[in-house]
Amino acid sequence: MSMGLMVAAMKIRVGNPLRKLVLIKLADNASDLGECWPSYQHIADQCEISKRSVMNHIAALCACGLLRKEVRKGGPKGNSSNVYYLTLGGEPPAPGVVQEIHQGSAADAPPSEFAAPGGSAGAAPRTSHSFEPVNEPVIEPIATQAAAKVAKGQIVPFTPQQPRCQIPADMPGPKDQSCKTFKAWANYAMAYRKRYDAWPVWNAKVAGQVGKLVDRLGADVAHHVAAYFLTIDDSRLINGCHGIGDLLTKAEAYHTQWMTNRRMNLTTAQQIERKQANLAAGQDAARRIMDRERRKANEFM
């Protein structure tokens, strides 16, 4: 356990209590260098949430630059494991969300996700070998300073970020990277598969919707918003399996939520509405009292 990282994790605002709990759990497992490799299931058991929620929250922490995840394959039994690096103290954020690393001998391998659920970084020495890009779109994380601003609710000016990706052959939709809709669709489709374990449908209607999304948000932003959209846990969106039509309907609103890291759903909107109504009622009551006092004062003149 790294006390420095635990303190840093407690102070950082990530916009979601369960996401912060996952971050604290990772810090609890991490070495002073910010390295650990607990399994999804171990984190889920310790935090008392589902494995899917852990995966979604880790993806969100990677997206804002607070965490780097490496996928290591080819261990002694052919298993894969995730290795995490926390970047909470101003370190340069590691590139991308995921890198795929192929193991060498058994002596070099970190504990696999199946063999060592706890994954404390101090458990065993480890040596990295050849690096290869993951077969998924990878969006560069926001710089640590920008992530800190986002955590505080401050707007961070957009800086274009280019994804590095190798598209699976079975992914539906455009494969030509020069295609107008390629980047937005690839990020949406890969995020969709990660959440629902299935590819979204691609047809003429969807192609037109993705094209409109790019027109409305711009080619440099649409793919970020498309990937962010799949991380939103809203009952209406979940009931519709995060359809591309729902994304298009409120594209500008989701863009604002992505930029500010402030998620809006029906419950939040109703809370804001009630707060505004109470404020208006209070102001109206204050005006009536002031008018009454003014009339009384005039009567005695």
C-alpha positions in Angstrom: 0.0 0.0 0.0 1.2 3.5 -0.8 0.1 6.1 1.8 1.0 8.9 -0.6 -1.3 7.6 -3.3 -4.0 6.8 -0.8 -4.0 10.4 0.4 -3.9 11.7 -3.2 -6.8 9.4 -4.2 -8.9 10.7 -1.3 -8.4 14.3 -2.3 -9.1 13.9 -6.1 -12.7 14.5 -7.2 -13.7 12.1 -9.9 -17.5 12.9 -10.1 -18.7 9.5 -9.0 -18.5 7.9 -5.5 -18.1 4.3 -6.7 -15.4 5.4 -9.2 -13.5 7.0 -6.3 -13.9 3.8 -4.3 -12.3 1.9 -7.2 -9.5 4.4 -7.4 -8.9 4.2 -3.6 -8.8 0.4 -3.8 -6.2 0.6 -6.6 -4.1 3.0 -4.5 -4.4 0.5 -1.6 -2.9 -2.2 -3.7 -0.3 0.0 -5.4 3.4 0.4 -4.7 5.0 3.8 -4.2 5.6 3.8 -8.0 1.8 3.5 -8.5 1.9 -0.1 -9.8 -0.6 -2.9 -9.0 -2.4 -5.7 -10.7 -5.6 -6.7 -8.8 -8.2 -8.6 -10.8 -11.6 -7.1 -11.8 -13.3 -9.6 -9.6 -11.1 -8.9 -6.6 -11.8 -5.1 -6.9 -15.5 -5.9 -7.3 -15.6 -8.1 -4.2 -13.7 -5.5 -2.1 -15.8 -2.6 -3.3 -19.1 -4.6 -3.2 -20.0 -3.7 -6.7 -20.4 -5.7 -10.0 -17.4 -6.7 -12.1 -19.0 -4.8 -15.1 -19.1 -1.6 -12.9 -15.4 -2.0 -12.0 -14.5 -2.3 -15.7 -16.5 0.8 -16.6 -15.0 2.9 -13.8 -11.5 1.8 -14.6 -12.1 2.8 -18.3 -13.3 6.2 -17.1 -10.2 6.7 -14.8 -8.0 5.8 -17.8 -9.9 8.2 -20.0 -9.2 11.2 -17.7 -5.5 10.4 -17.3 -5.6 9.2 -13.6 -4.7 5.6 -14.5 -2.9 3.6 -17.2 -3.9 0.0 -17.8 -1.7 -2.5 -19.6 -2.9 -5.9 -20.7 -0.3 -8.6 -20.4 -0.8 -11.8 -22.3 1.1 -15.0 -22.7 1.9 -15.8 -19.1 3.0 -19.3 -18.0 -0.5 -20.7 -18.5 -1.5 -18.5 -21.4 -3.6 -16.3 -19.1 -3.9 -12.5 -19.3 -3.7 -10.0 -16.5 -4.1 -6.2 -16.2 -1.3 -4.1 -14.7 -2.3 -0.6 -13.5 -0.2 2.5 -13.0 -1.7 5.3 -11.0 -0.8 8.9 -12.1 -2.1 11.0 -9.3 0.8 13.2 -8.3 1.6 15.2 -11.4 3.5 12.5 -13.3 3.3 12.6 -17.1 0.3 10.5 -18.0 1.1 7.2 -19.6 0.2 6.8 -23.3 -3.2 5.6 -24.2 -5.7 3.5 -22.2 -4.3 0.1 -23.0 -1.2 -1.5 -24.3 -0.9 -5.2 -24.9 2.3 -6.8 -23.6 3.4 -10.4 -24.4 5.1 -12.2 -21.7 8.4 -14.0 -21.9 9.3 -16.8 -19.4 7.3 -17.7 -16.3 9.9 -15.9 -14.2 9.2 -12.6 -15.9 5.4 -12.8 -15.7 3.4 -10.9 -13.2 0.6 -12.7 -11.4 -2.3 -13.4 -13.9 -5.7 -12.2 -13.2 -6.8 -15.7 -12.3 -3.7 -16.7 -10.2 -3.4 -13.6 -8.0 -6.7 -11.7 -7.5 -5.2 -9.3 -5.0 -2.5 -8.0 -7.2 -0.4 -6.1 -4.7 2.5 -4.5 -6.6 5.1 -5.5 -4.0 4.3 -9.2 -4.4 6.9 -10.1 -7.1 9.5 -8.6 -9.5 8.4 -8.2 -13.1 10.1 -7.5 -16.4 8.3 -6.1 -19.5 9.0 -7.4 -22.9 7.8 -6.5 -26.4 5.1 -3.9 -26.8 2.2 -4.1 -29.3 -0.8 -1.9 -29.8 -4.1 -3.3 -28.6 -6.7 -4.2 -31.3 -9.0 -1.5 -30.1 -9.3 2.3 -30.6 -7.1 4.0 -28.0 -7.7 7.6 -27.1 -4.9 9.5 -25.5 -5.8 10.6 -22.0 -6.1 14.2 -20.9 -3.0 15.6 -19.3 -2.8 15.3 -15.5 -3.2 19.0 -15.0 -6.3 19.0 -17.2 -7.7 16.0 -15.4 -7.3 17.9 -12.1 -9.3 20.8 -13.6 -12.0 18.5 -14.8 -12.2 16.9 -11.4 -12.9 20.3 -9.9 -15.6 21.0 -12.5 -13.6 23.5 -14.5 -13.8 23.5 -18.3 -10.7 22.4 -20.0 -10.1 23.7 -23.6 -10.2 20.9 -26.1 -6.9 19.7 -27.5 -7.3 17.4 -30.6 -6.2 13.9 -29.7 -5.5 11.2 -32.3 -6.6 7.6 -31.6 -4.2 4.7 -32.3 -6.2 1.7 -33.4 -6.2 -1.6 -35.2 -9.8 -2.5 -36.1 -10.9 -6.2 -35.6 -11.9 -7.8 -38.9 -15.4 -8.6 -37.6 -16.3 -5.1 -36.7 -19.2 -3.9 -38.8 -19.1 -0.5 -40.6 -16.4 1.4 -42.4 -12.8 0.2 -42.2 -11.2 3.0 -44.3 -9.6 5.5 -41.9 -10.0 8.3 -44.4 -13.8 7.8 -44.2 -15.6 10.7 -42.6 -17.4 8.5 -40.1 -14.6 6.0 -39.4 -13.2 7.4 -36.2 -16.5 8.2 -34.5 -18.0 4.9 -35.5 -14.9 2.9 -34.4 -14.8 4.4 -31.0 -18.6 4.0 -30.5 -18.5 0.4 -31.8 -15.6 -0.7 -29.6 -17.0 1.0 -26.5 -20.4 -0.6 -27.3 -18.8 -4.1 -27.6 -16.9 -3.6 -24.3 -20.1 -2.7 -22.5 -22.6 -5.1 -24.1 -20.3 -7.9 -25.4 -21.8 -7.5 -28.9 -21.3 -5.3 -31.9 -23.8 -2.5 -32.6 -25.9 -2.8 -35.8 -24.5 -1.0 -38.9 -26.9 -0.1 -41.6 -27.8 2.9 -43.9 -29.8 4.6 -41.1 -26.9 4.3 -38.6 -24.4 5.5 -41.2 -26.5 8.6 -41.7 -26.8 9.2 -38.0 -23.0 8.9 -37.4 -22.5 11.3 -40.3 -24.8 13.8 -38.7 -23.0 13.4 -35.4 -19.7 14.3 -37.0 -21.3 17.3 -38.8 -22.7 18.6 -35.5 -19.7 18.0 -33.2 -16.8 18.1 -35.6 -14.5 15.3 -36.7 -11.9 16.1 -33.9 -14.5 15.8 -31.1 -17.2 13.3 -32.2 -15.2 10.2 -31.5 -14.5 11.3 -28.0 -18.1 12.0 -27.3 -19.1 8.7 -28.9 -16.9 6.7 -26.6 -17.9 8.8 -23.5 -21.6 8.1 -24.3 -21.2 4.4 -23.6 -19.9 5.1 -20.1 -23.1 6.9 -19.0 -25.2 4.8 -16.6 -28.6 6.3 -17.2 -31.7 4.0 -17.0 -33.2 5.4 -20.2 -30.0 4.9 -22.2 -29.5 1.4 -20.7 -33.0 0.4 -21.6 -32.2 1.4 -25.2 -28.8 -0.2 -25.1 -27.1 3.2 -25.8 -28.5 3.4 -29.3 -26.7 5.8 -31.7 -30.1 7.6 -32.1 -30.1 8.5 -28.4 -26.6 9.9 -28.8 -27.6 12.0 -31.8 -30.7 13.3 -30.1 -28.7 15.1 -27.4 -25.3 15.2 -29.0 -24.4 18.8 -27.9 -25.5 18.0 -24.3 -23.3 14.9 -24.2 -20.4 17.0 -25.6 -20.8 19.5 -22.7 -20.9 16.6 -20.2 -17.8 15.1 -21.7 -16.0 18.5 -21.6 -16.9 19.3 -18.0 -17.1 15.8 -16.6 -20.6 16.6 -15.3 -23.2 14.0 -16.1 -26.8 15.0 -16.3 -29.7 12.6 -15.9 -33.4 13.0 -15.1 -32.8 12.9 -11.3 -30.1 15.5 -11.5 -32.2 17.7 -13.7 -35.1 17.5 -11.3 -32.9 18.4 -8.4 -31.6 21.5 -10.2 -35.2 22.4 -11.1 -36.4 22.1 -7.5 -33.5 24.1 -6.3 -34.2 26.9 -8.9 -38.0 26.8 -7.9 -37.1 27.1 -4.2 -34.8 30.0 -5.0 -37.4 31.8 -7.0 -40.0 31.3 -4.3 -37.7 32.6 -1.7 -36.9 35.7 -3.8 -40.6 36.3 -4.4 -41.4 36.1 -0.7 -38.5 38.5 0.1 -39.9 41.0 -2.4 -43.4 40.8 -0.9 -42.0 41.4 2.6 -40.0 44.4 1.4 -43.1 45.8 -0.3 -45.2 45.4 2.8 -42.6 47.0 5.0 -42.3 49.9 2.5 -46.1 50.5 2.5 -46.1 50.5 6.3 -43.3 53.0 6.4 -45.2 55.3 3.9 -48.3 55.2 6.1 -46.4 56.7 9.1 -45.0 59.6 7.0 
